[in-house]
């Protein structure tokens, strides 16, 4: 149903600030537009995004109907130790999507 694109370095030096970019392909229907049949389409949006680094939250966002389809988020964190970045999207109608990205920290 949804497809995510994560852009983050595979490795970084300890203490380096890294940029993380996450894009989720999702239609993001606001619930205000009429469909082809004239009836209002049901709302279907991603309502929250969380990124954790080895279980510790590094970024979170609450999303609303005004966010465009395919929400794109960009943020920074500090590379502290080798670990896993986990990305979680939650939305209407029981929607959930998760992705992981391994980060190797050197010297």
N, C-alpha and C positions, 0 to 999 in steps of 0.2 A: 504494500500500500504506500509506504513512504520510503524514500531513499535519502540517506545522509551523505554529505561530502565533508570530510574533516581534513583540514590543512594544518599540520603542526610538525615541528621538526622531529625526526626519529632520534636525534641525539643533541645534547647541549652540554656546555661546561657548567659545573656547579656554580650557582649564583647568577647565571645568565638569565636575562629577562627574555622570555620567548612569547611570540605571538601565536595565538590559536584562533582558527577561523572554522566556523561550523555553519553549514547550510543544510536545511531539510526541505526536500521536495514534498510539499503538502499544499492542497488547494486553498485552504483558509477561507471558507465561506462565512461571511459575516452574519447571516441570518436576517438581513434586511432587504435582500434583493429578491424580486420575483423570478421564478423559473419560466421555462417555455410555456407551461400550463397556466401561468398567471398567479400561482400560489407562491407564498414566501418560502424560499428554500431554508431548510433546517441549518442552524448554525453548526459549523464544523471547523474549529480553530485549535491551534496548539496554544495551550494556556500557560505552560511553564517550561523552562529549560534549566537544567542544572549540570554543571561540570565539576567532577571531583577528581582529586589527584591523590591516589592511594587512599581513598575513603574520606579525605578532608575536602570540604567544599572550597572551590576557588572562584566560581562565578555562578550566579543564578539570575534569572530574568523571569518576570511575569509578563505574559503577552496578552494583548487585547484584540478586539475585532478590527481595529484600525491598522494592524500589522499586515503587510502585503503577503501574498502567497509566497511560498518558498522562503520562510524566514531565515535571514543571514545574521549571524552574530560574530563579532570579533572582540577579543579581549587578550590580556597579557597575564602571565604568571611568572614566578621565578623557579627555575629548575633547581631543586634541592637534593633529590635522590632519584635513582633509577626506580621507575614505577609505571603505573598505568593511569591514564586519563580516561575517565568514564563520562559519557555524555548521555543524558536522559531527557527526552521530550515527553510531555504529558499533554493530552488534549481532550476535547469533547468526545462523547460517545465511547468512552473506554479506550481511547487511543493512547498507546505508549510505543516508544521506539528508543532503543539503546544502542550505543556504539562504544567501542574501546579503542585506545591508541597507546601503544607502548612507547615510553620515553626512556632512553638510556642517558644517564648523566655521567660525565667523565670528569676526572681530576678537579 
